[in-house]
Amino acid sequence: MDIRIDDLSGPEIARLLHEHLHSMTLYSPPESIHALDLDALRQPEITFWSVWQGTELMGCSAIKELDAGHGEIKSMRTASAHLRKGVAAALMRHILEEAGRRSYRRLSLETGSAEAFAPARSLYASFGFQFCGPFAGYVEDPYSVFMTRGL
């Protein structure tokens, strides 16, 4: 797997992010969807990575810098054809290494509360993330789960 910074200009990443946003609508009402579209991911405080195997896109993720010591994981997604191949775990290891290089003291994330998000919550827990309250402007929402991990 080749994990690289992505400029969000390729059609493959546009399709994967469209799939990601669409899947959120299946489990959460619009006001509870916090996934970012292409334009929102192009903000200077966000670093976006894609994972490739040859010419095939396997997945993506991003870090949004909330402040000098706190990052937020955004847009974690594995392409359907590559589920259960270790893509998300490789991205998590990469993100944790990058957070260490940036000297973050904490990483946090928001994910869905529906059963469809159980594999994601399990992955995050396996990397030491624990449930927490809302952070960075989020509010309590029955469709959201908040998790954090000290570094």
C-alpha positions as CSV (number, residue, x, y, z in Angstrom):
1,M,0.0,0.0,0.0
2,D,1.2,3.4,-0.9
3,I,-0.1,6.2,1.3
4,R,0.5,9.7,-0.2
5,I,-0.7,13.3,0.3
6,D,-3.5,13.8,-2.2
7,D,-4.4,17.1,-3.9
8,L,-8.0,16.0,-4.3
9,S,-8.0,16.6,-8.1
10,G,-8.3,13.0,-9.4
11,P,-11.6,11.5,-10.5
12,E,-11.0,8.4,-8.3
13,I,-10.9,10.4,-5.1
14,A,-13.9,12.4,-6.2
15,R,-15.9,9.1,-6.7
16,L,-14.8,7.7,-3.3
17,L,-15.7,10.9,-1.5
18,H,-19.1,11.0,-3.3
19,E,-19.7,7.4,-2.1
20,H,-18.6,8.4,1.4
21,L,-21.0,11.3,1.5
22,H,-23.9,9.3,0.0
23,S,-23.4,6.5,2.5
24,M,-23.7,9.1,5.4
25,T,-27.2,10.0,4.1
26,L,-28.3,6.4,4.6
27,Y,-27.8,6.6,8.4
28,S,-28.0,10.2,9.5
29,P,-30.2,13.2,8.8
30,P,-28.5,16.1,6.9
31,E,-28.0,18.2,10.0
32,S,-26.0,15.3,11.6
33,I,-23.7,14.6,8.7
34,H,-20.2,16.0,9.4
35,A,-18.4,14.5,6.5
36,L,-16.6,17.0,4.3
37,D,-16.9,17.5,0.5
38,L,-14.0,18.1,-1.8
39,D,-14.1,21.9,-1.4
40,A,-14.2,21.7,2.4
41,L,-11.3,19.2,2.4
42,R,-9.1,21.7,0.5
43,Q,-8.7,24.0,3.5
44,P,-5.2,24.8,4.6
45,E,-5.7,23.3,8.1
46,I,-6.5,19.9,6.5
47,T,-4.0,17.3,5.2
48,F,-5.6,14.6,3.0
49,W,-4.1,11.2,2.2
50,S,-5.1,8.6,-0.3
51,V,-4.0,4.9,-0.3
52,W,-3.1,3.2,-3.5
53,Q,-2.2,-0.3,-4.7
54,G,-0.7,0.3,-8.2
55,T,-3.3,2.4,-10.0
56,E,-6.2,1.4,-7.7
57,L,-7.5,3.7,-5.0
58,M,-8.0,1.7,-1.8
59,G,-9.0,4.4,0.7
60,C,-8.5,7.9,2.2
61,S,-8.3,9.9,5.4
62,A,-7.4,13.3,6.6
63,I,-6.2,15.3,9.6
64,K,-7.7,18.7,10.4
65,E,-5.6,20.7,12.7
66,L,-7.8,22.1,15.5
67,D,-4.9,23.9,17.3
68,A,-1.2,23.3,17.7
69,G,-1.8,20.3,20.0
70,H,-5.0,18.8,18.8
71,G,-6.0,17.2,15.5
72,E,-9.2,15.7,14.2
73,I,-9.4,12.7,12.0
74,K,-11.7,13.3,9.0
75,S,-12.9,11.4,5.9
76,M,-11.7,8.0,6.9
77,R,-13.0,5.7,4.1
78,T,-12.0,2.4,2.6
79,A,-13.1,1.7,-1.0
80,S,-15.8,-1.0,-1.1
81,A,-13.6,-3.4,-3.1
82,H,-10.9,-3.2,-0.4
83,L,-12.8,-3.7,2.8
84,R,-11.1,-5.9,5.4
85,K,-7.7,-5.7,3.7
86,G,-6.1,-3.6,6.4
87,V,-6.5,-0.3,4.6
88,A,-8.0,1.6,7.5
89,A,-5.5,0.2,10.0
90,A,-2.6,1.3,7.7
91,L,-4.2,4.8,7.6
92,M,-4.6,4.9,11.3
93,R,-0.9,4.0,11.9
94,H,0.1,6.7,9.3
95,I,-2.1,9.3,11.0
96,L,-0.7,8.5,14.5
97,E,2.8,8.8,13.2
98,E,2.0,12.1,11.5
99,A,0.3,13.4,14.7
100,G,3.5,12.5,16.6
101,R,5.6,14.3,14.1
102,R,3.4,17.4,14.5
103,S,3.7,17.1,18.3
104,Y,0.0,16.8,18.8
105,R,-1.1,15.9,22.3
106,R,-4.5,14.7,21.3
107,L,-6.4,13.2,18.3
108,S,-10.2,13.2,18.2
109,L,-12.9,12.2,15.8
110,E,-16.6,12.1,15.2
111,T,-18.3,9.1,13.7
112,G,-21.8,7.7,13.4
113,S,-23.8,6.0,16.2
114,A,-25.7,3.7,13.9
115,E,-24.9,0.0,13.7
116,A,-23.3,0.5,10.3
117,F,-20.5,2.5,12.0
118,A,-19.7,-0.3,14.5
119,P,-16.7,-1.5,12.5
120,A,-15.3,2.0,12.5
121,R,-15.9,2.5,16.2
122,S,-14.2,-0.9,16.8
123,L,-11.2,0.1,14.7
124,Y,-10.8,3.4,16.6
125,A,-11.1,1.6,20.0
126,S,-8.4,-0.9,18.9
127,F,-6.1,2.1,18.4
128,G,-6.7,3.4,21.9
129,F,-9.5,5.9,21.2
130,Q,-12.1,6.3,23.9
131,F,-15.5,7.8,24.0
132,C,-15.7,11.4,24.9
133,G,-18.0,14.4,24.7
134,P,-18.3,16.8,21.8
135,F,-15.3,18.9,20.9
136,A,-14.4,21.7,18.5
137,G,-17.8,23.1,18.1
138,Y,-19.7,19.8,17.8
139,V,-22.8,19.4,19.9
140,E,-24.5,16.3,21.5
141,D,-26.3,14.5,18.7
142,P,-27.9,11.0,18.9
143,Y,-26.5,10.3,15.4
144,S,-22.9,11.1,16.5
145,V,-20.2,9.4,18.6
146,F,-17.1,11.3,19.7
147,M,-13.8,9.6,20.5
148,T,-10.4,10.9,21.5
149,R,-6.9,9.6,22.3
150,G,-4.0,11.2,24.0
151,L,-0.6,11.0,22.4
